[in-house]
Amino acid sequence: MKYHISVIIEALKIVFQKKTYLLGAVVTALIIFIMIIAIPLLLVPGNDLAFQLSIMPPRDYGTIALLGLLTGVSIMLNLYVFNRERDKQVKKLGMMSVTGGFGIISSFFGSITCVACASTILGFLGIGTVTFLLAYRFQIVLLSIIFILLSVYFTSRKILNLCDVCKVVK
């Protein structure tokens, strides 16, 4: 476990040396946080910001912020890999897209921490699916966080050239 964390920390040091990636991660996290709160505001008639904020427990804010931050970090790590791999094979870009996609999808399903968010964002899935997701939302959010962390870890391995299949040219 300690090895995995050190891999992530080393990759973050490399990527965030360039402040634009750090700023990108923070901005992406803010955008995701705002979107998860704003979508129910825009889609539910009669909903306003004060009501939306009053129905969310404090832990939901923390969870949404964590998901947004992890997704922002994942996207910036993948963008770093993309910028280094522009001239490389399409296969490597496809592999990068999979890990980045995991982060984004995990953040999307992580939005079910809030009942109003889940019903409006995931309403297209149908009432039965939304009810199921809400019943198991803690487990799904935990799984989402694990998937994003896996995305960050495997992308970090690419950045540090620890992956024989997907080495990045520094």
N, C-alpha and C positions, 0 to 999 in steps of 0.2 A: 504494500500500500504506500509506504514511504517513497519507494522508487517511482510509482505512478505520479504522485504529487510533485516530486522533483522534476519529472519530465515536463509536466504542465507549467511549472514555475519557470523553468529554463526557456521554454518556448515563448512564454509571455514576455520574458525579459527581452528576447530577441525581437519579437514583433512590436512591442510597445516602446522600443527605443525610438521608433519613429512616432512622434506624438499624434500624427494624423490617424493612426490605427487606434490609439487610446481614445482620442476624441470621437472617432467613429463608433467605438464600442459603447461609450457613454450616450451618444446621441441615439444610437439604435435602441439601447435599453429604455431611454425616455420615450421614444416613439412607440415601442411595444407597450409600455406601461400606459401611456395616454390612450392608445388605440383600444386596449382591453377595457378601459373605463369609459371611453367615448362611444364605442359602438352601441352599447345599450342605451346611451343617452339619445343617440340619433335614430335608433330603430324602434324604441318603445314609446308609443304616444303618451304624452303627459309626464314623462320622466324628466327630472332635472338633476343638476349636479349635486345639490344638497341631499336629495333623496337617495341618489345612487351611492354617495359616499356614506350615508347613514346606514344603509343595509349591508355594508361590507364590514366584517369584523377586522380588527387590526392585523391579524395573521394573514388575511387575504392580501393586504397591501404588501406585506413582506414577501409573500410567495410570488406575487406578480412581479415585484421588483427583482427578486432572485431569478425568476425565469427570464425576464427581460435582459438582465445583466449577463446571464450565462449565454443567452442567444446572441447578444451583441458581441461577446467575446468569441463565440464560435464563428460568427459571420466574419469578423475581422481576421481571425486566424486563417479561415478559408480564403479570404480575399488576399492575404499575404501569399498563401500558396499559389493562388491563381496568378498573381502578378509575377511570381517567380517562374511559373510554368507556362506562360503564354505561348512559347515557341515549342513546347514539348508535345508529346503524343496526346491524342484525344482521350485515350484510355485513362491517363492520369487525371485529366480534367473531369472525366466522368466519375472517377473515384472521389475526387474532391467534392463534387456535387452531391454525392450520396451522403457524406458526413455533414455537409452544410445543410442539406435537406432534412436530415434527422433533427438537427437543432431547431430549425424553423417549425417543423411539424410538431415536435415535442412542446415547443412554446405555445403553439396553437391549441393543442389539447390540454396544456397546463392552464389555459384560461378558464377551465371549468371550476376553479376555486370559488368563483362567484356564481351563484345560482342565476342571477339576471344575465350575467355575461354568457353563461353556458346556453341558456335558452335562446338568446338572440344570435350569438355567434354560430352555434351549432344547431340551430332550429331546422335547417335544411335536412338534417339527418332523420327527423321525425320524432314524435313524442316518446315512443318506446325507447329509442336509442338515447335520447337526452335524459330520460328517467334513469336508464341503466348507468349512464356516465355520471349522473349526479349521485346515485347510490354508492358508487365506487370512486368518487372523486379524489379522496385522499390517496388511494392506491395509484390512480392514474396520474395524479400530479407528481407523486414520488417516482413513478416510472418515467415520466417526462423529464424530471431532473436527472435521473440516471442516464437516460438517452443523450441528453445534452452534454453531460459530463463525459460520456463515452465519445461523443463527437469531438469535444475539446481535446481529450486524451489522444485519440488516433490522429487528429490533425497536428497535435504537438509532436507526435512521433515523426510525422512527415517533415515537419520543420527542422527537427534535430537530426534528420537523416538516420533514424533508427529503424525505418521500414525499408527493407531491401527492395520491395516492389515499387515503392513510390518515393524515391529520394528527390529532394528539392535542391536545386543548385542555388547556393548562396551568392 
